[in-house]
Amino acid sequence: MIIIISMKNYYMDNAATTPLSKEALEAMMPYLTEEFGNASTIYMPGQRAKSAVENSRRTIAATINARPSEIYFTSGGSESDNWALVGAYEQARSALREKGLPGHIITDKIEHHAVLNTCGYLESRGVDVTYLDVDSQGNVNPGDVMAAIREDTILVSIMTANNEVGTIEPVKEIGEGLRKHQEKTGQRILFHTDAVQAYGHIALDVSGLNVDLMSSSAHKLNGPKGTGFLYMRRDITLPGFIHGGAQERGRRAGTENVPAIVGFARAAEIACGNIGTRMIRETEVRDHLINRLLNEIPGTVLNGSRESRLPNNINVCFPGTDGETLLLLLNEHSIYASAGSACASGSLEPSHVLMAMGLSKDEARASLRLTISHDTSMEDADCVADTLKQILSRLRNI
């Protein structure tokens, strides 16, 4: 007789992606099967698809205290970031040329590569970019943002929370500073925040944050891959980013991905609907795991802020070890984690986030990111902690 022993999997990389929820899949299924209509057509099947898209737009708008007309569906966070940055430049380009100015963008050194590489592209077109330093916990100083403003500054882009170390940035304070600057000088500087890692994990209110543009992605909160949104304040008129048909009110061409949009809305409704309970539960498990690692594994250092941190993020440095080796050994125990952003997997370079926070290359390479979910139990956290203790003890003895 063959006995099959099942081993539980411990998925600890929810910052990279999350599993599609049962509820989101159920909401998507009709639009993957019988309700296959094109939302841009005028006959009944198409109008039902269009109605599903608009209902989803209303649902998502409500989760961030926005108007439905301010939500534009995209293919995900990277497209939304690109549209915000490139669109801001394209909008201002004619006026800048008339004044003989290159245009100026302010961001920071720990942004996601979707922002950093877009800034690099804009630099190749002649735009000046200021990359602000962060402190040892990954915090951007609002005063540094204001001090960097020039007469040709067109955009500030600061993420809501960092995807690697979980530090929540002072977005509200930066937004307030930019509003006061406009009231005092008359200079309008657009404020964009990449909220891909934060949306659905902490409460967000675009009005309270004073942001003009916000990016998000469905697969970070148990929605489907390949869809996201760009929030665009109603008085902002960025030019279209993808050219073609008249979808998304003429601003973003391409046949609407109806199933994904519907699944995104359902996942967002669930995540944001119980966000308070979710944050409390995740924070308890997060802190339990952090405390065990810090107290029971000699030399362990927490990367990022202890208090102002995403509820699901643990990023720790184990000096003298190698993060890639740890990942491989954890994988043998069916524990799945990461050494940084999933978008940088395969890179031999240490994390740009940790380096910007002042870690050495060796310390950055010795760091591990564990990101939990609302389904992660205390028992799961204990299993991960126990396994890491065993692995690190063995490595250090060797």
Helices and strands as residue ranges (DSSP letters): E 10-11, H 22-32, H 44-63, G 68-70, E 71-74, H 77-99, E 104-108, H 113-124, E 128-132, H 142-147, E 153-157, H 171-185, E 190-194, H 206-209, E 213-217, G 218-220, E 228-232, H 247-250, H 258-273, H 275-296, E 301-302, E 313-317, H 323-332, E 335-336, G 342-344, H 352-356, H 361-365, E 367-371, H 378-397
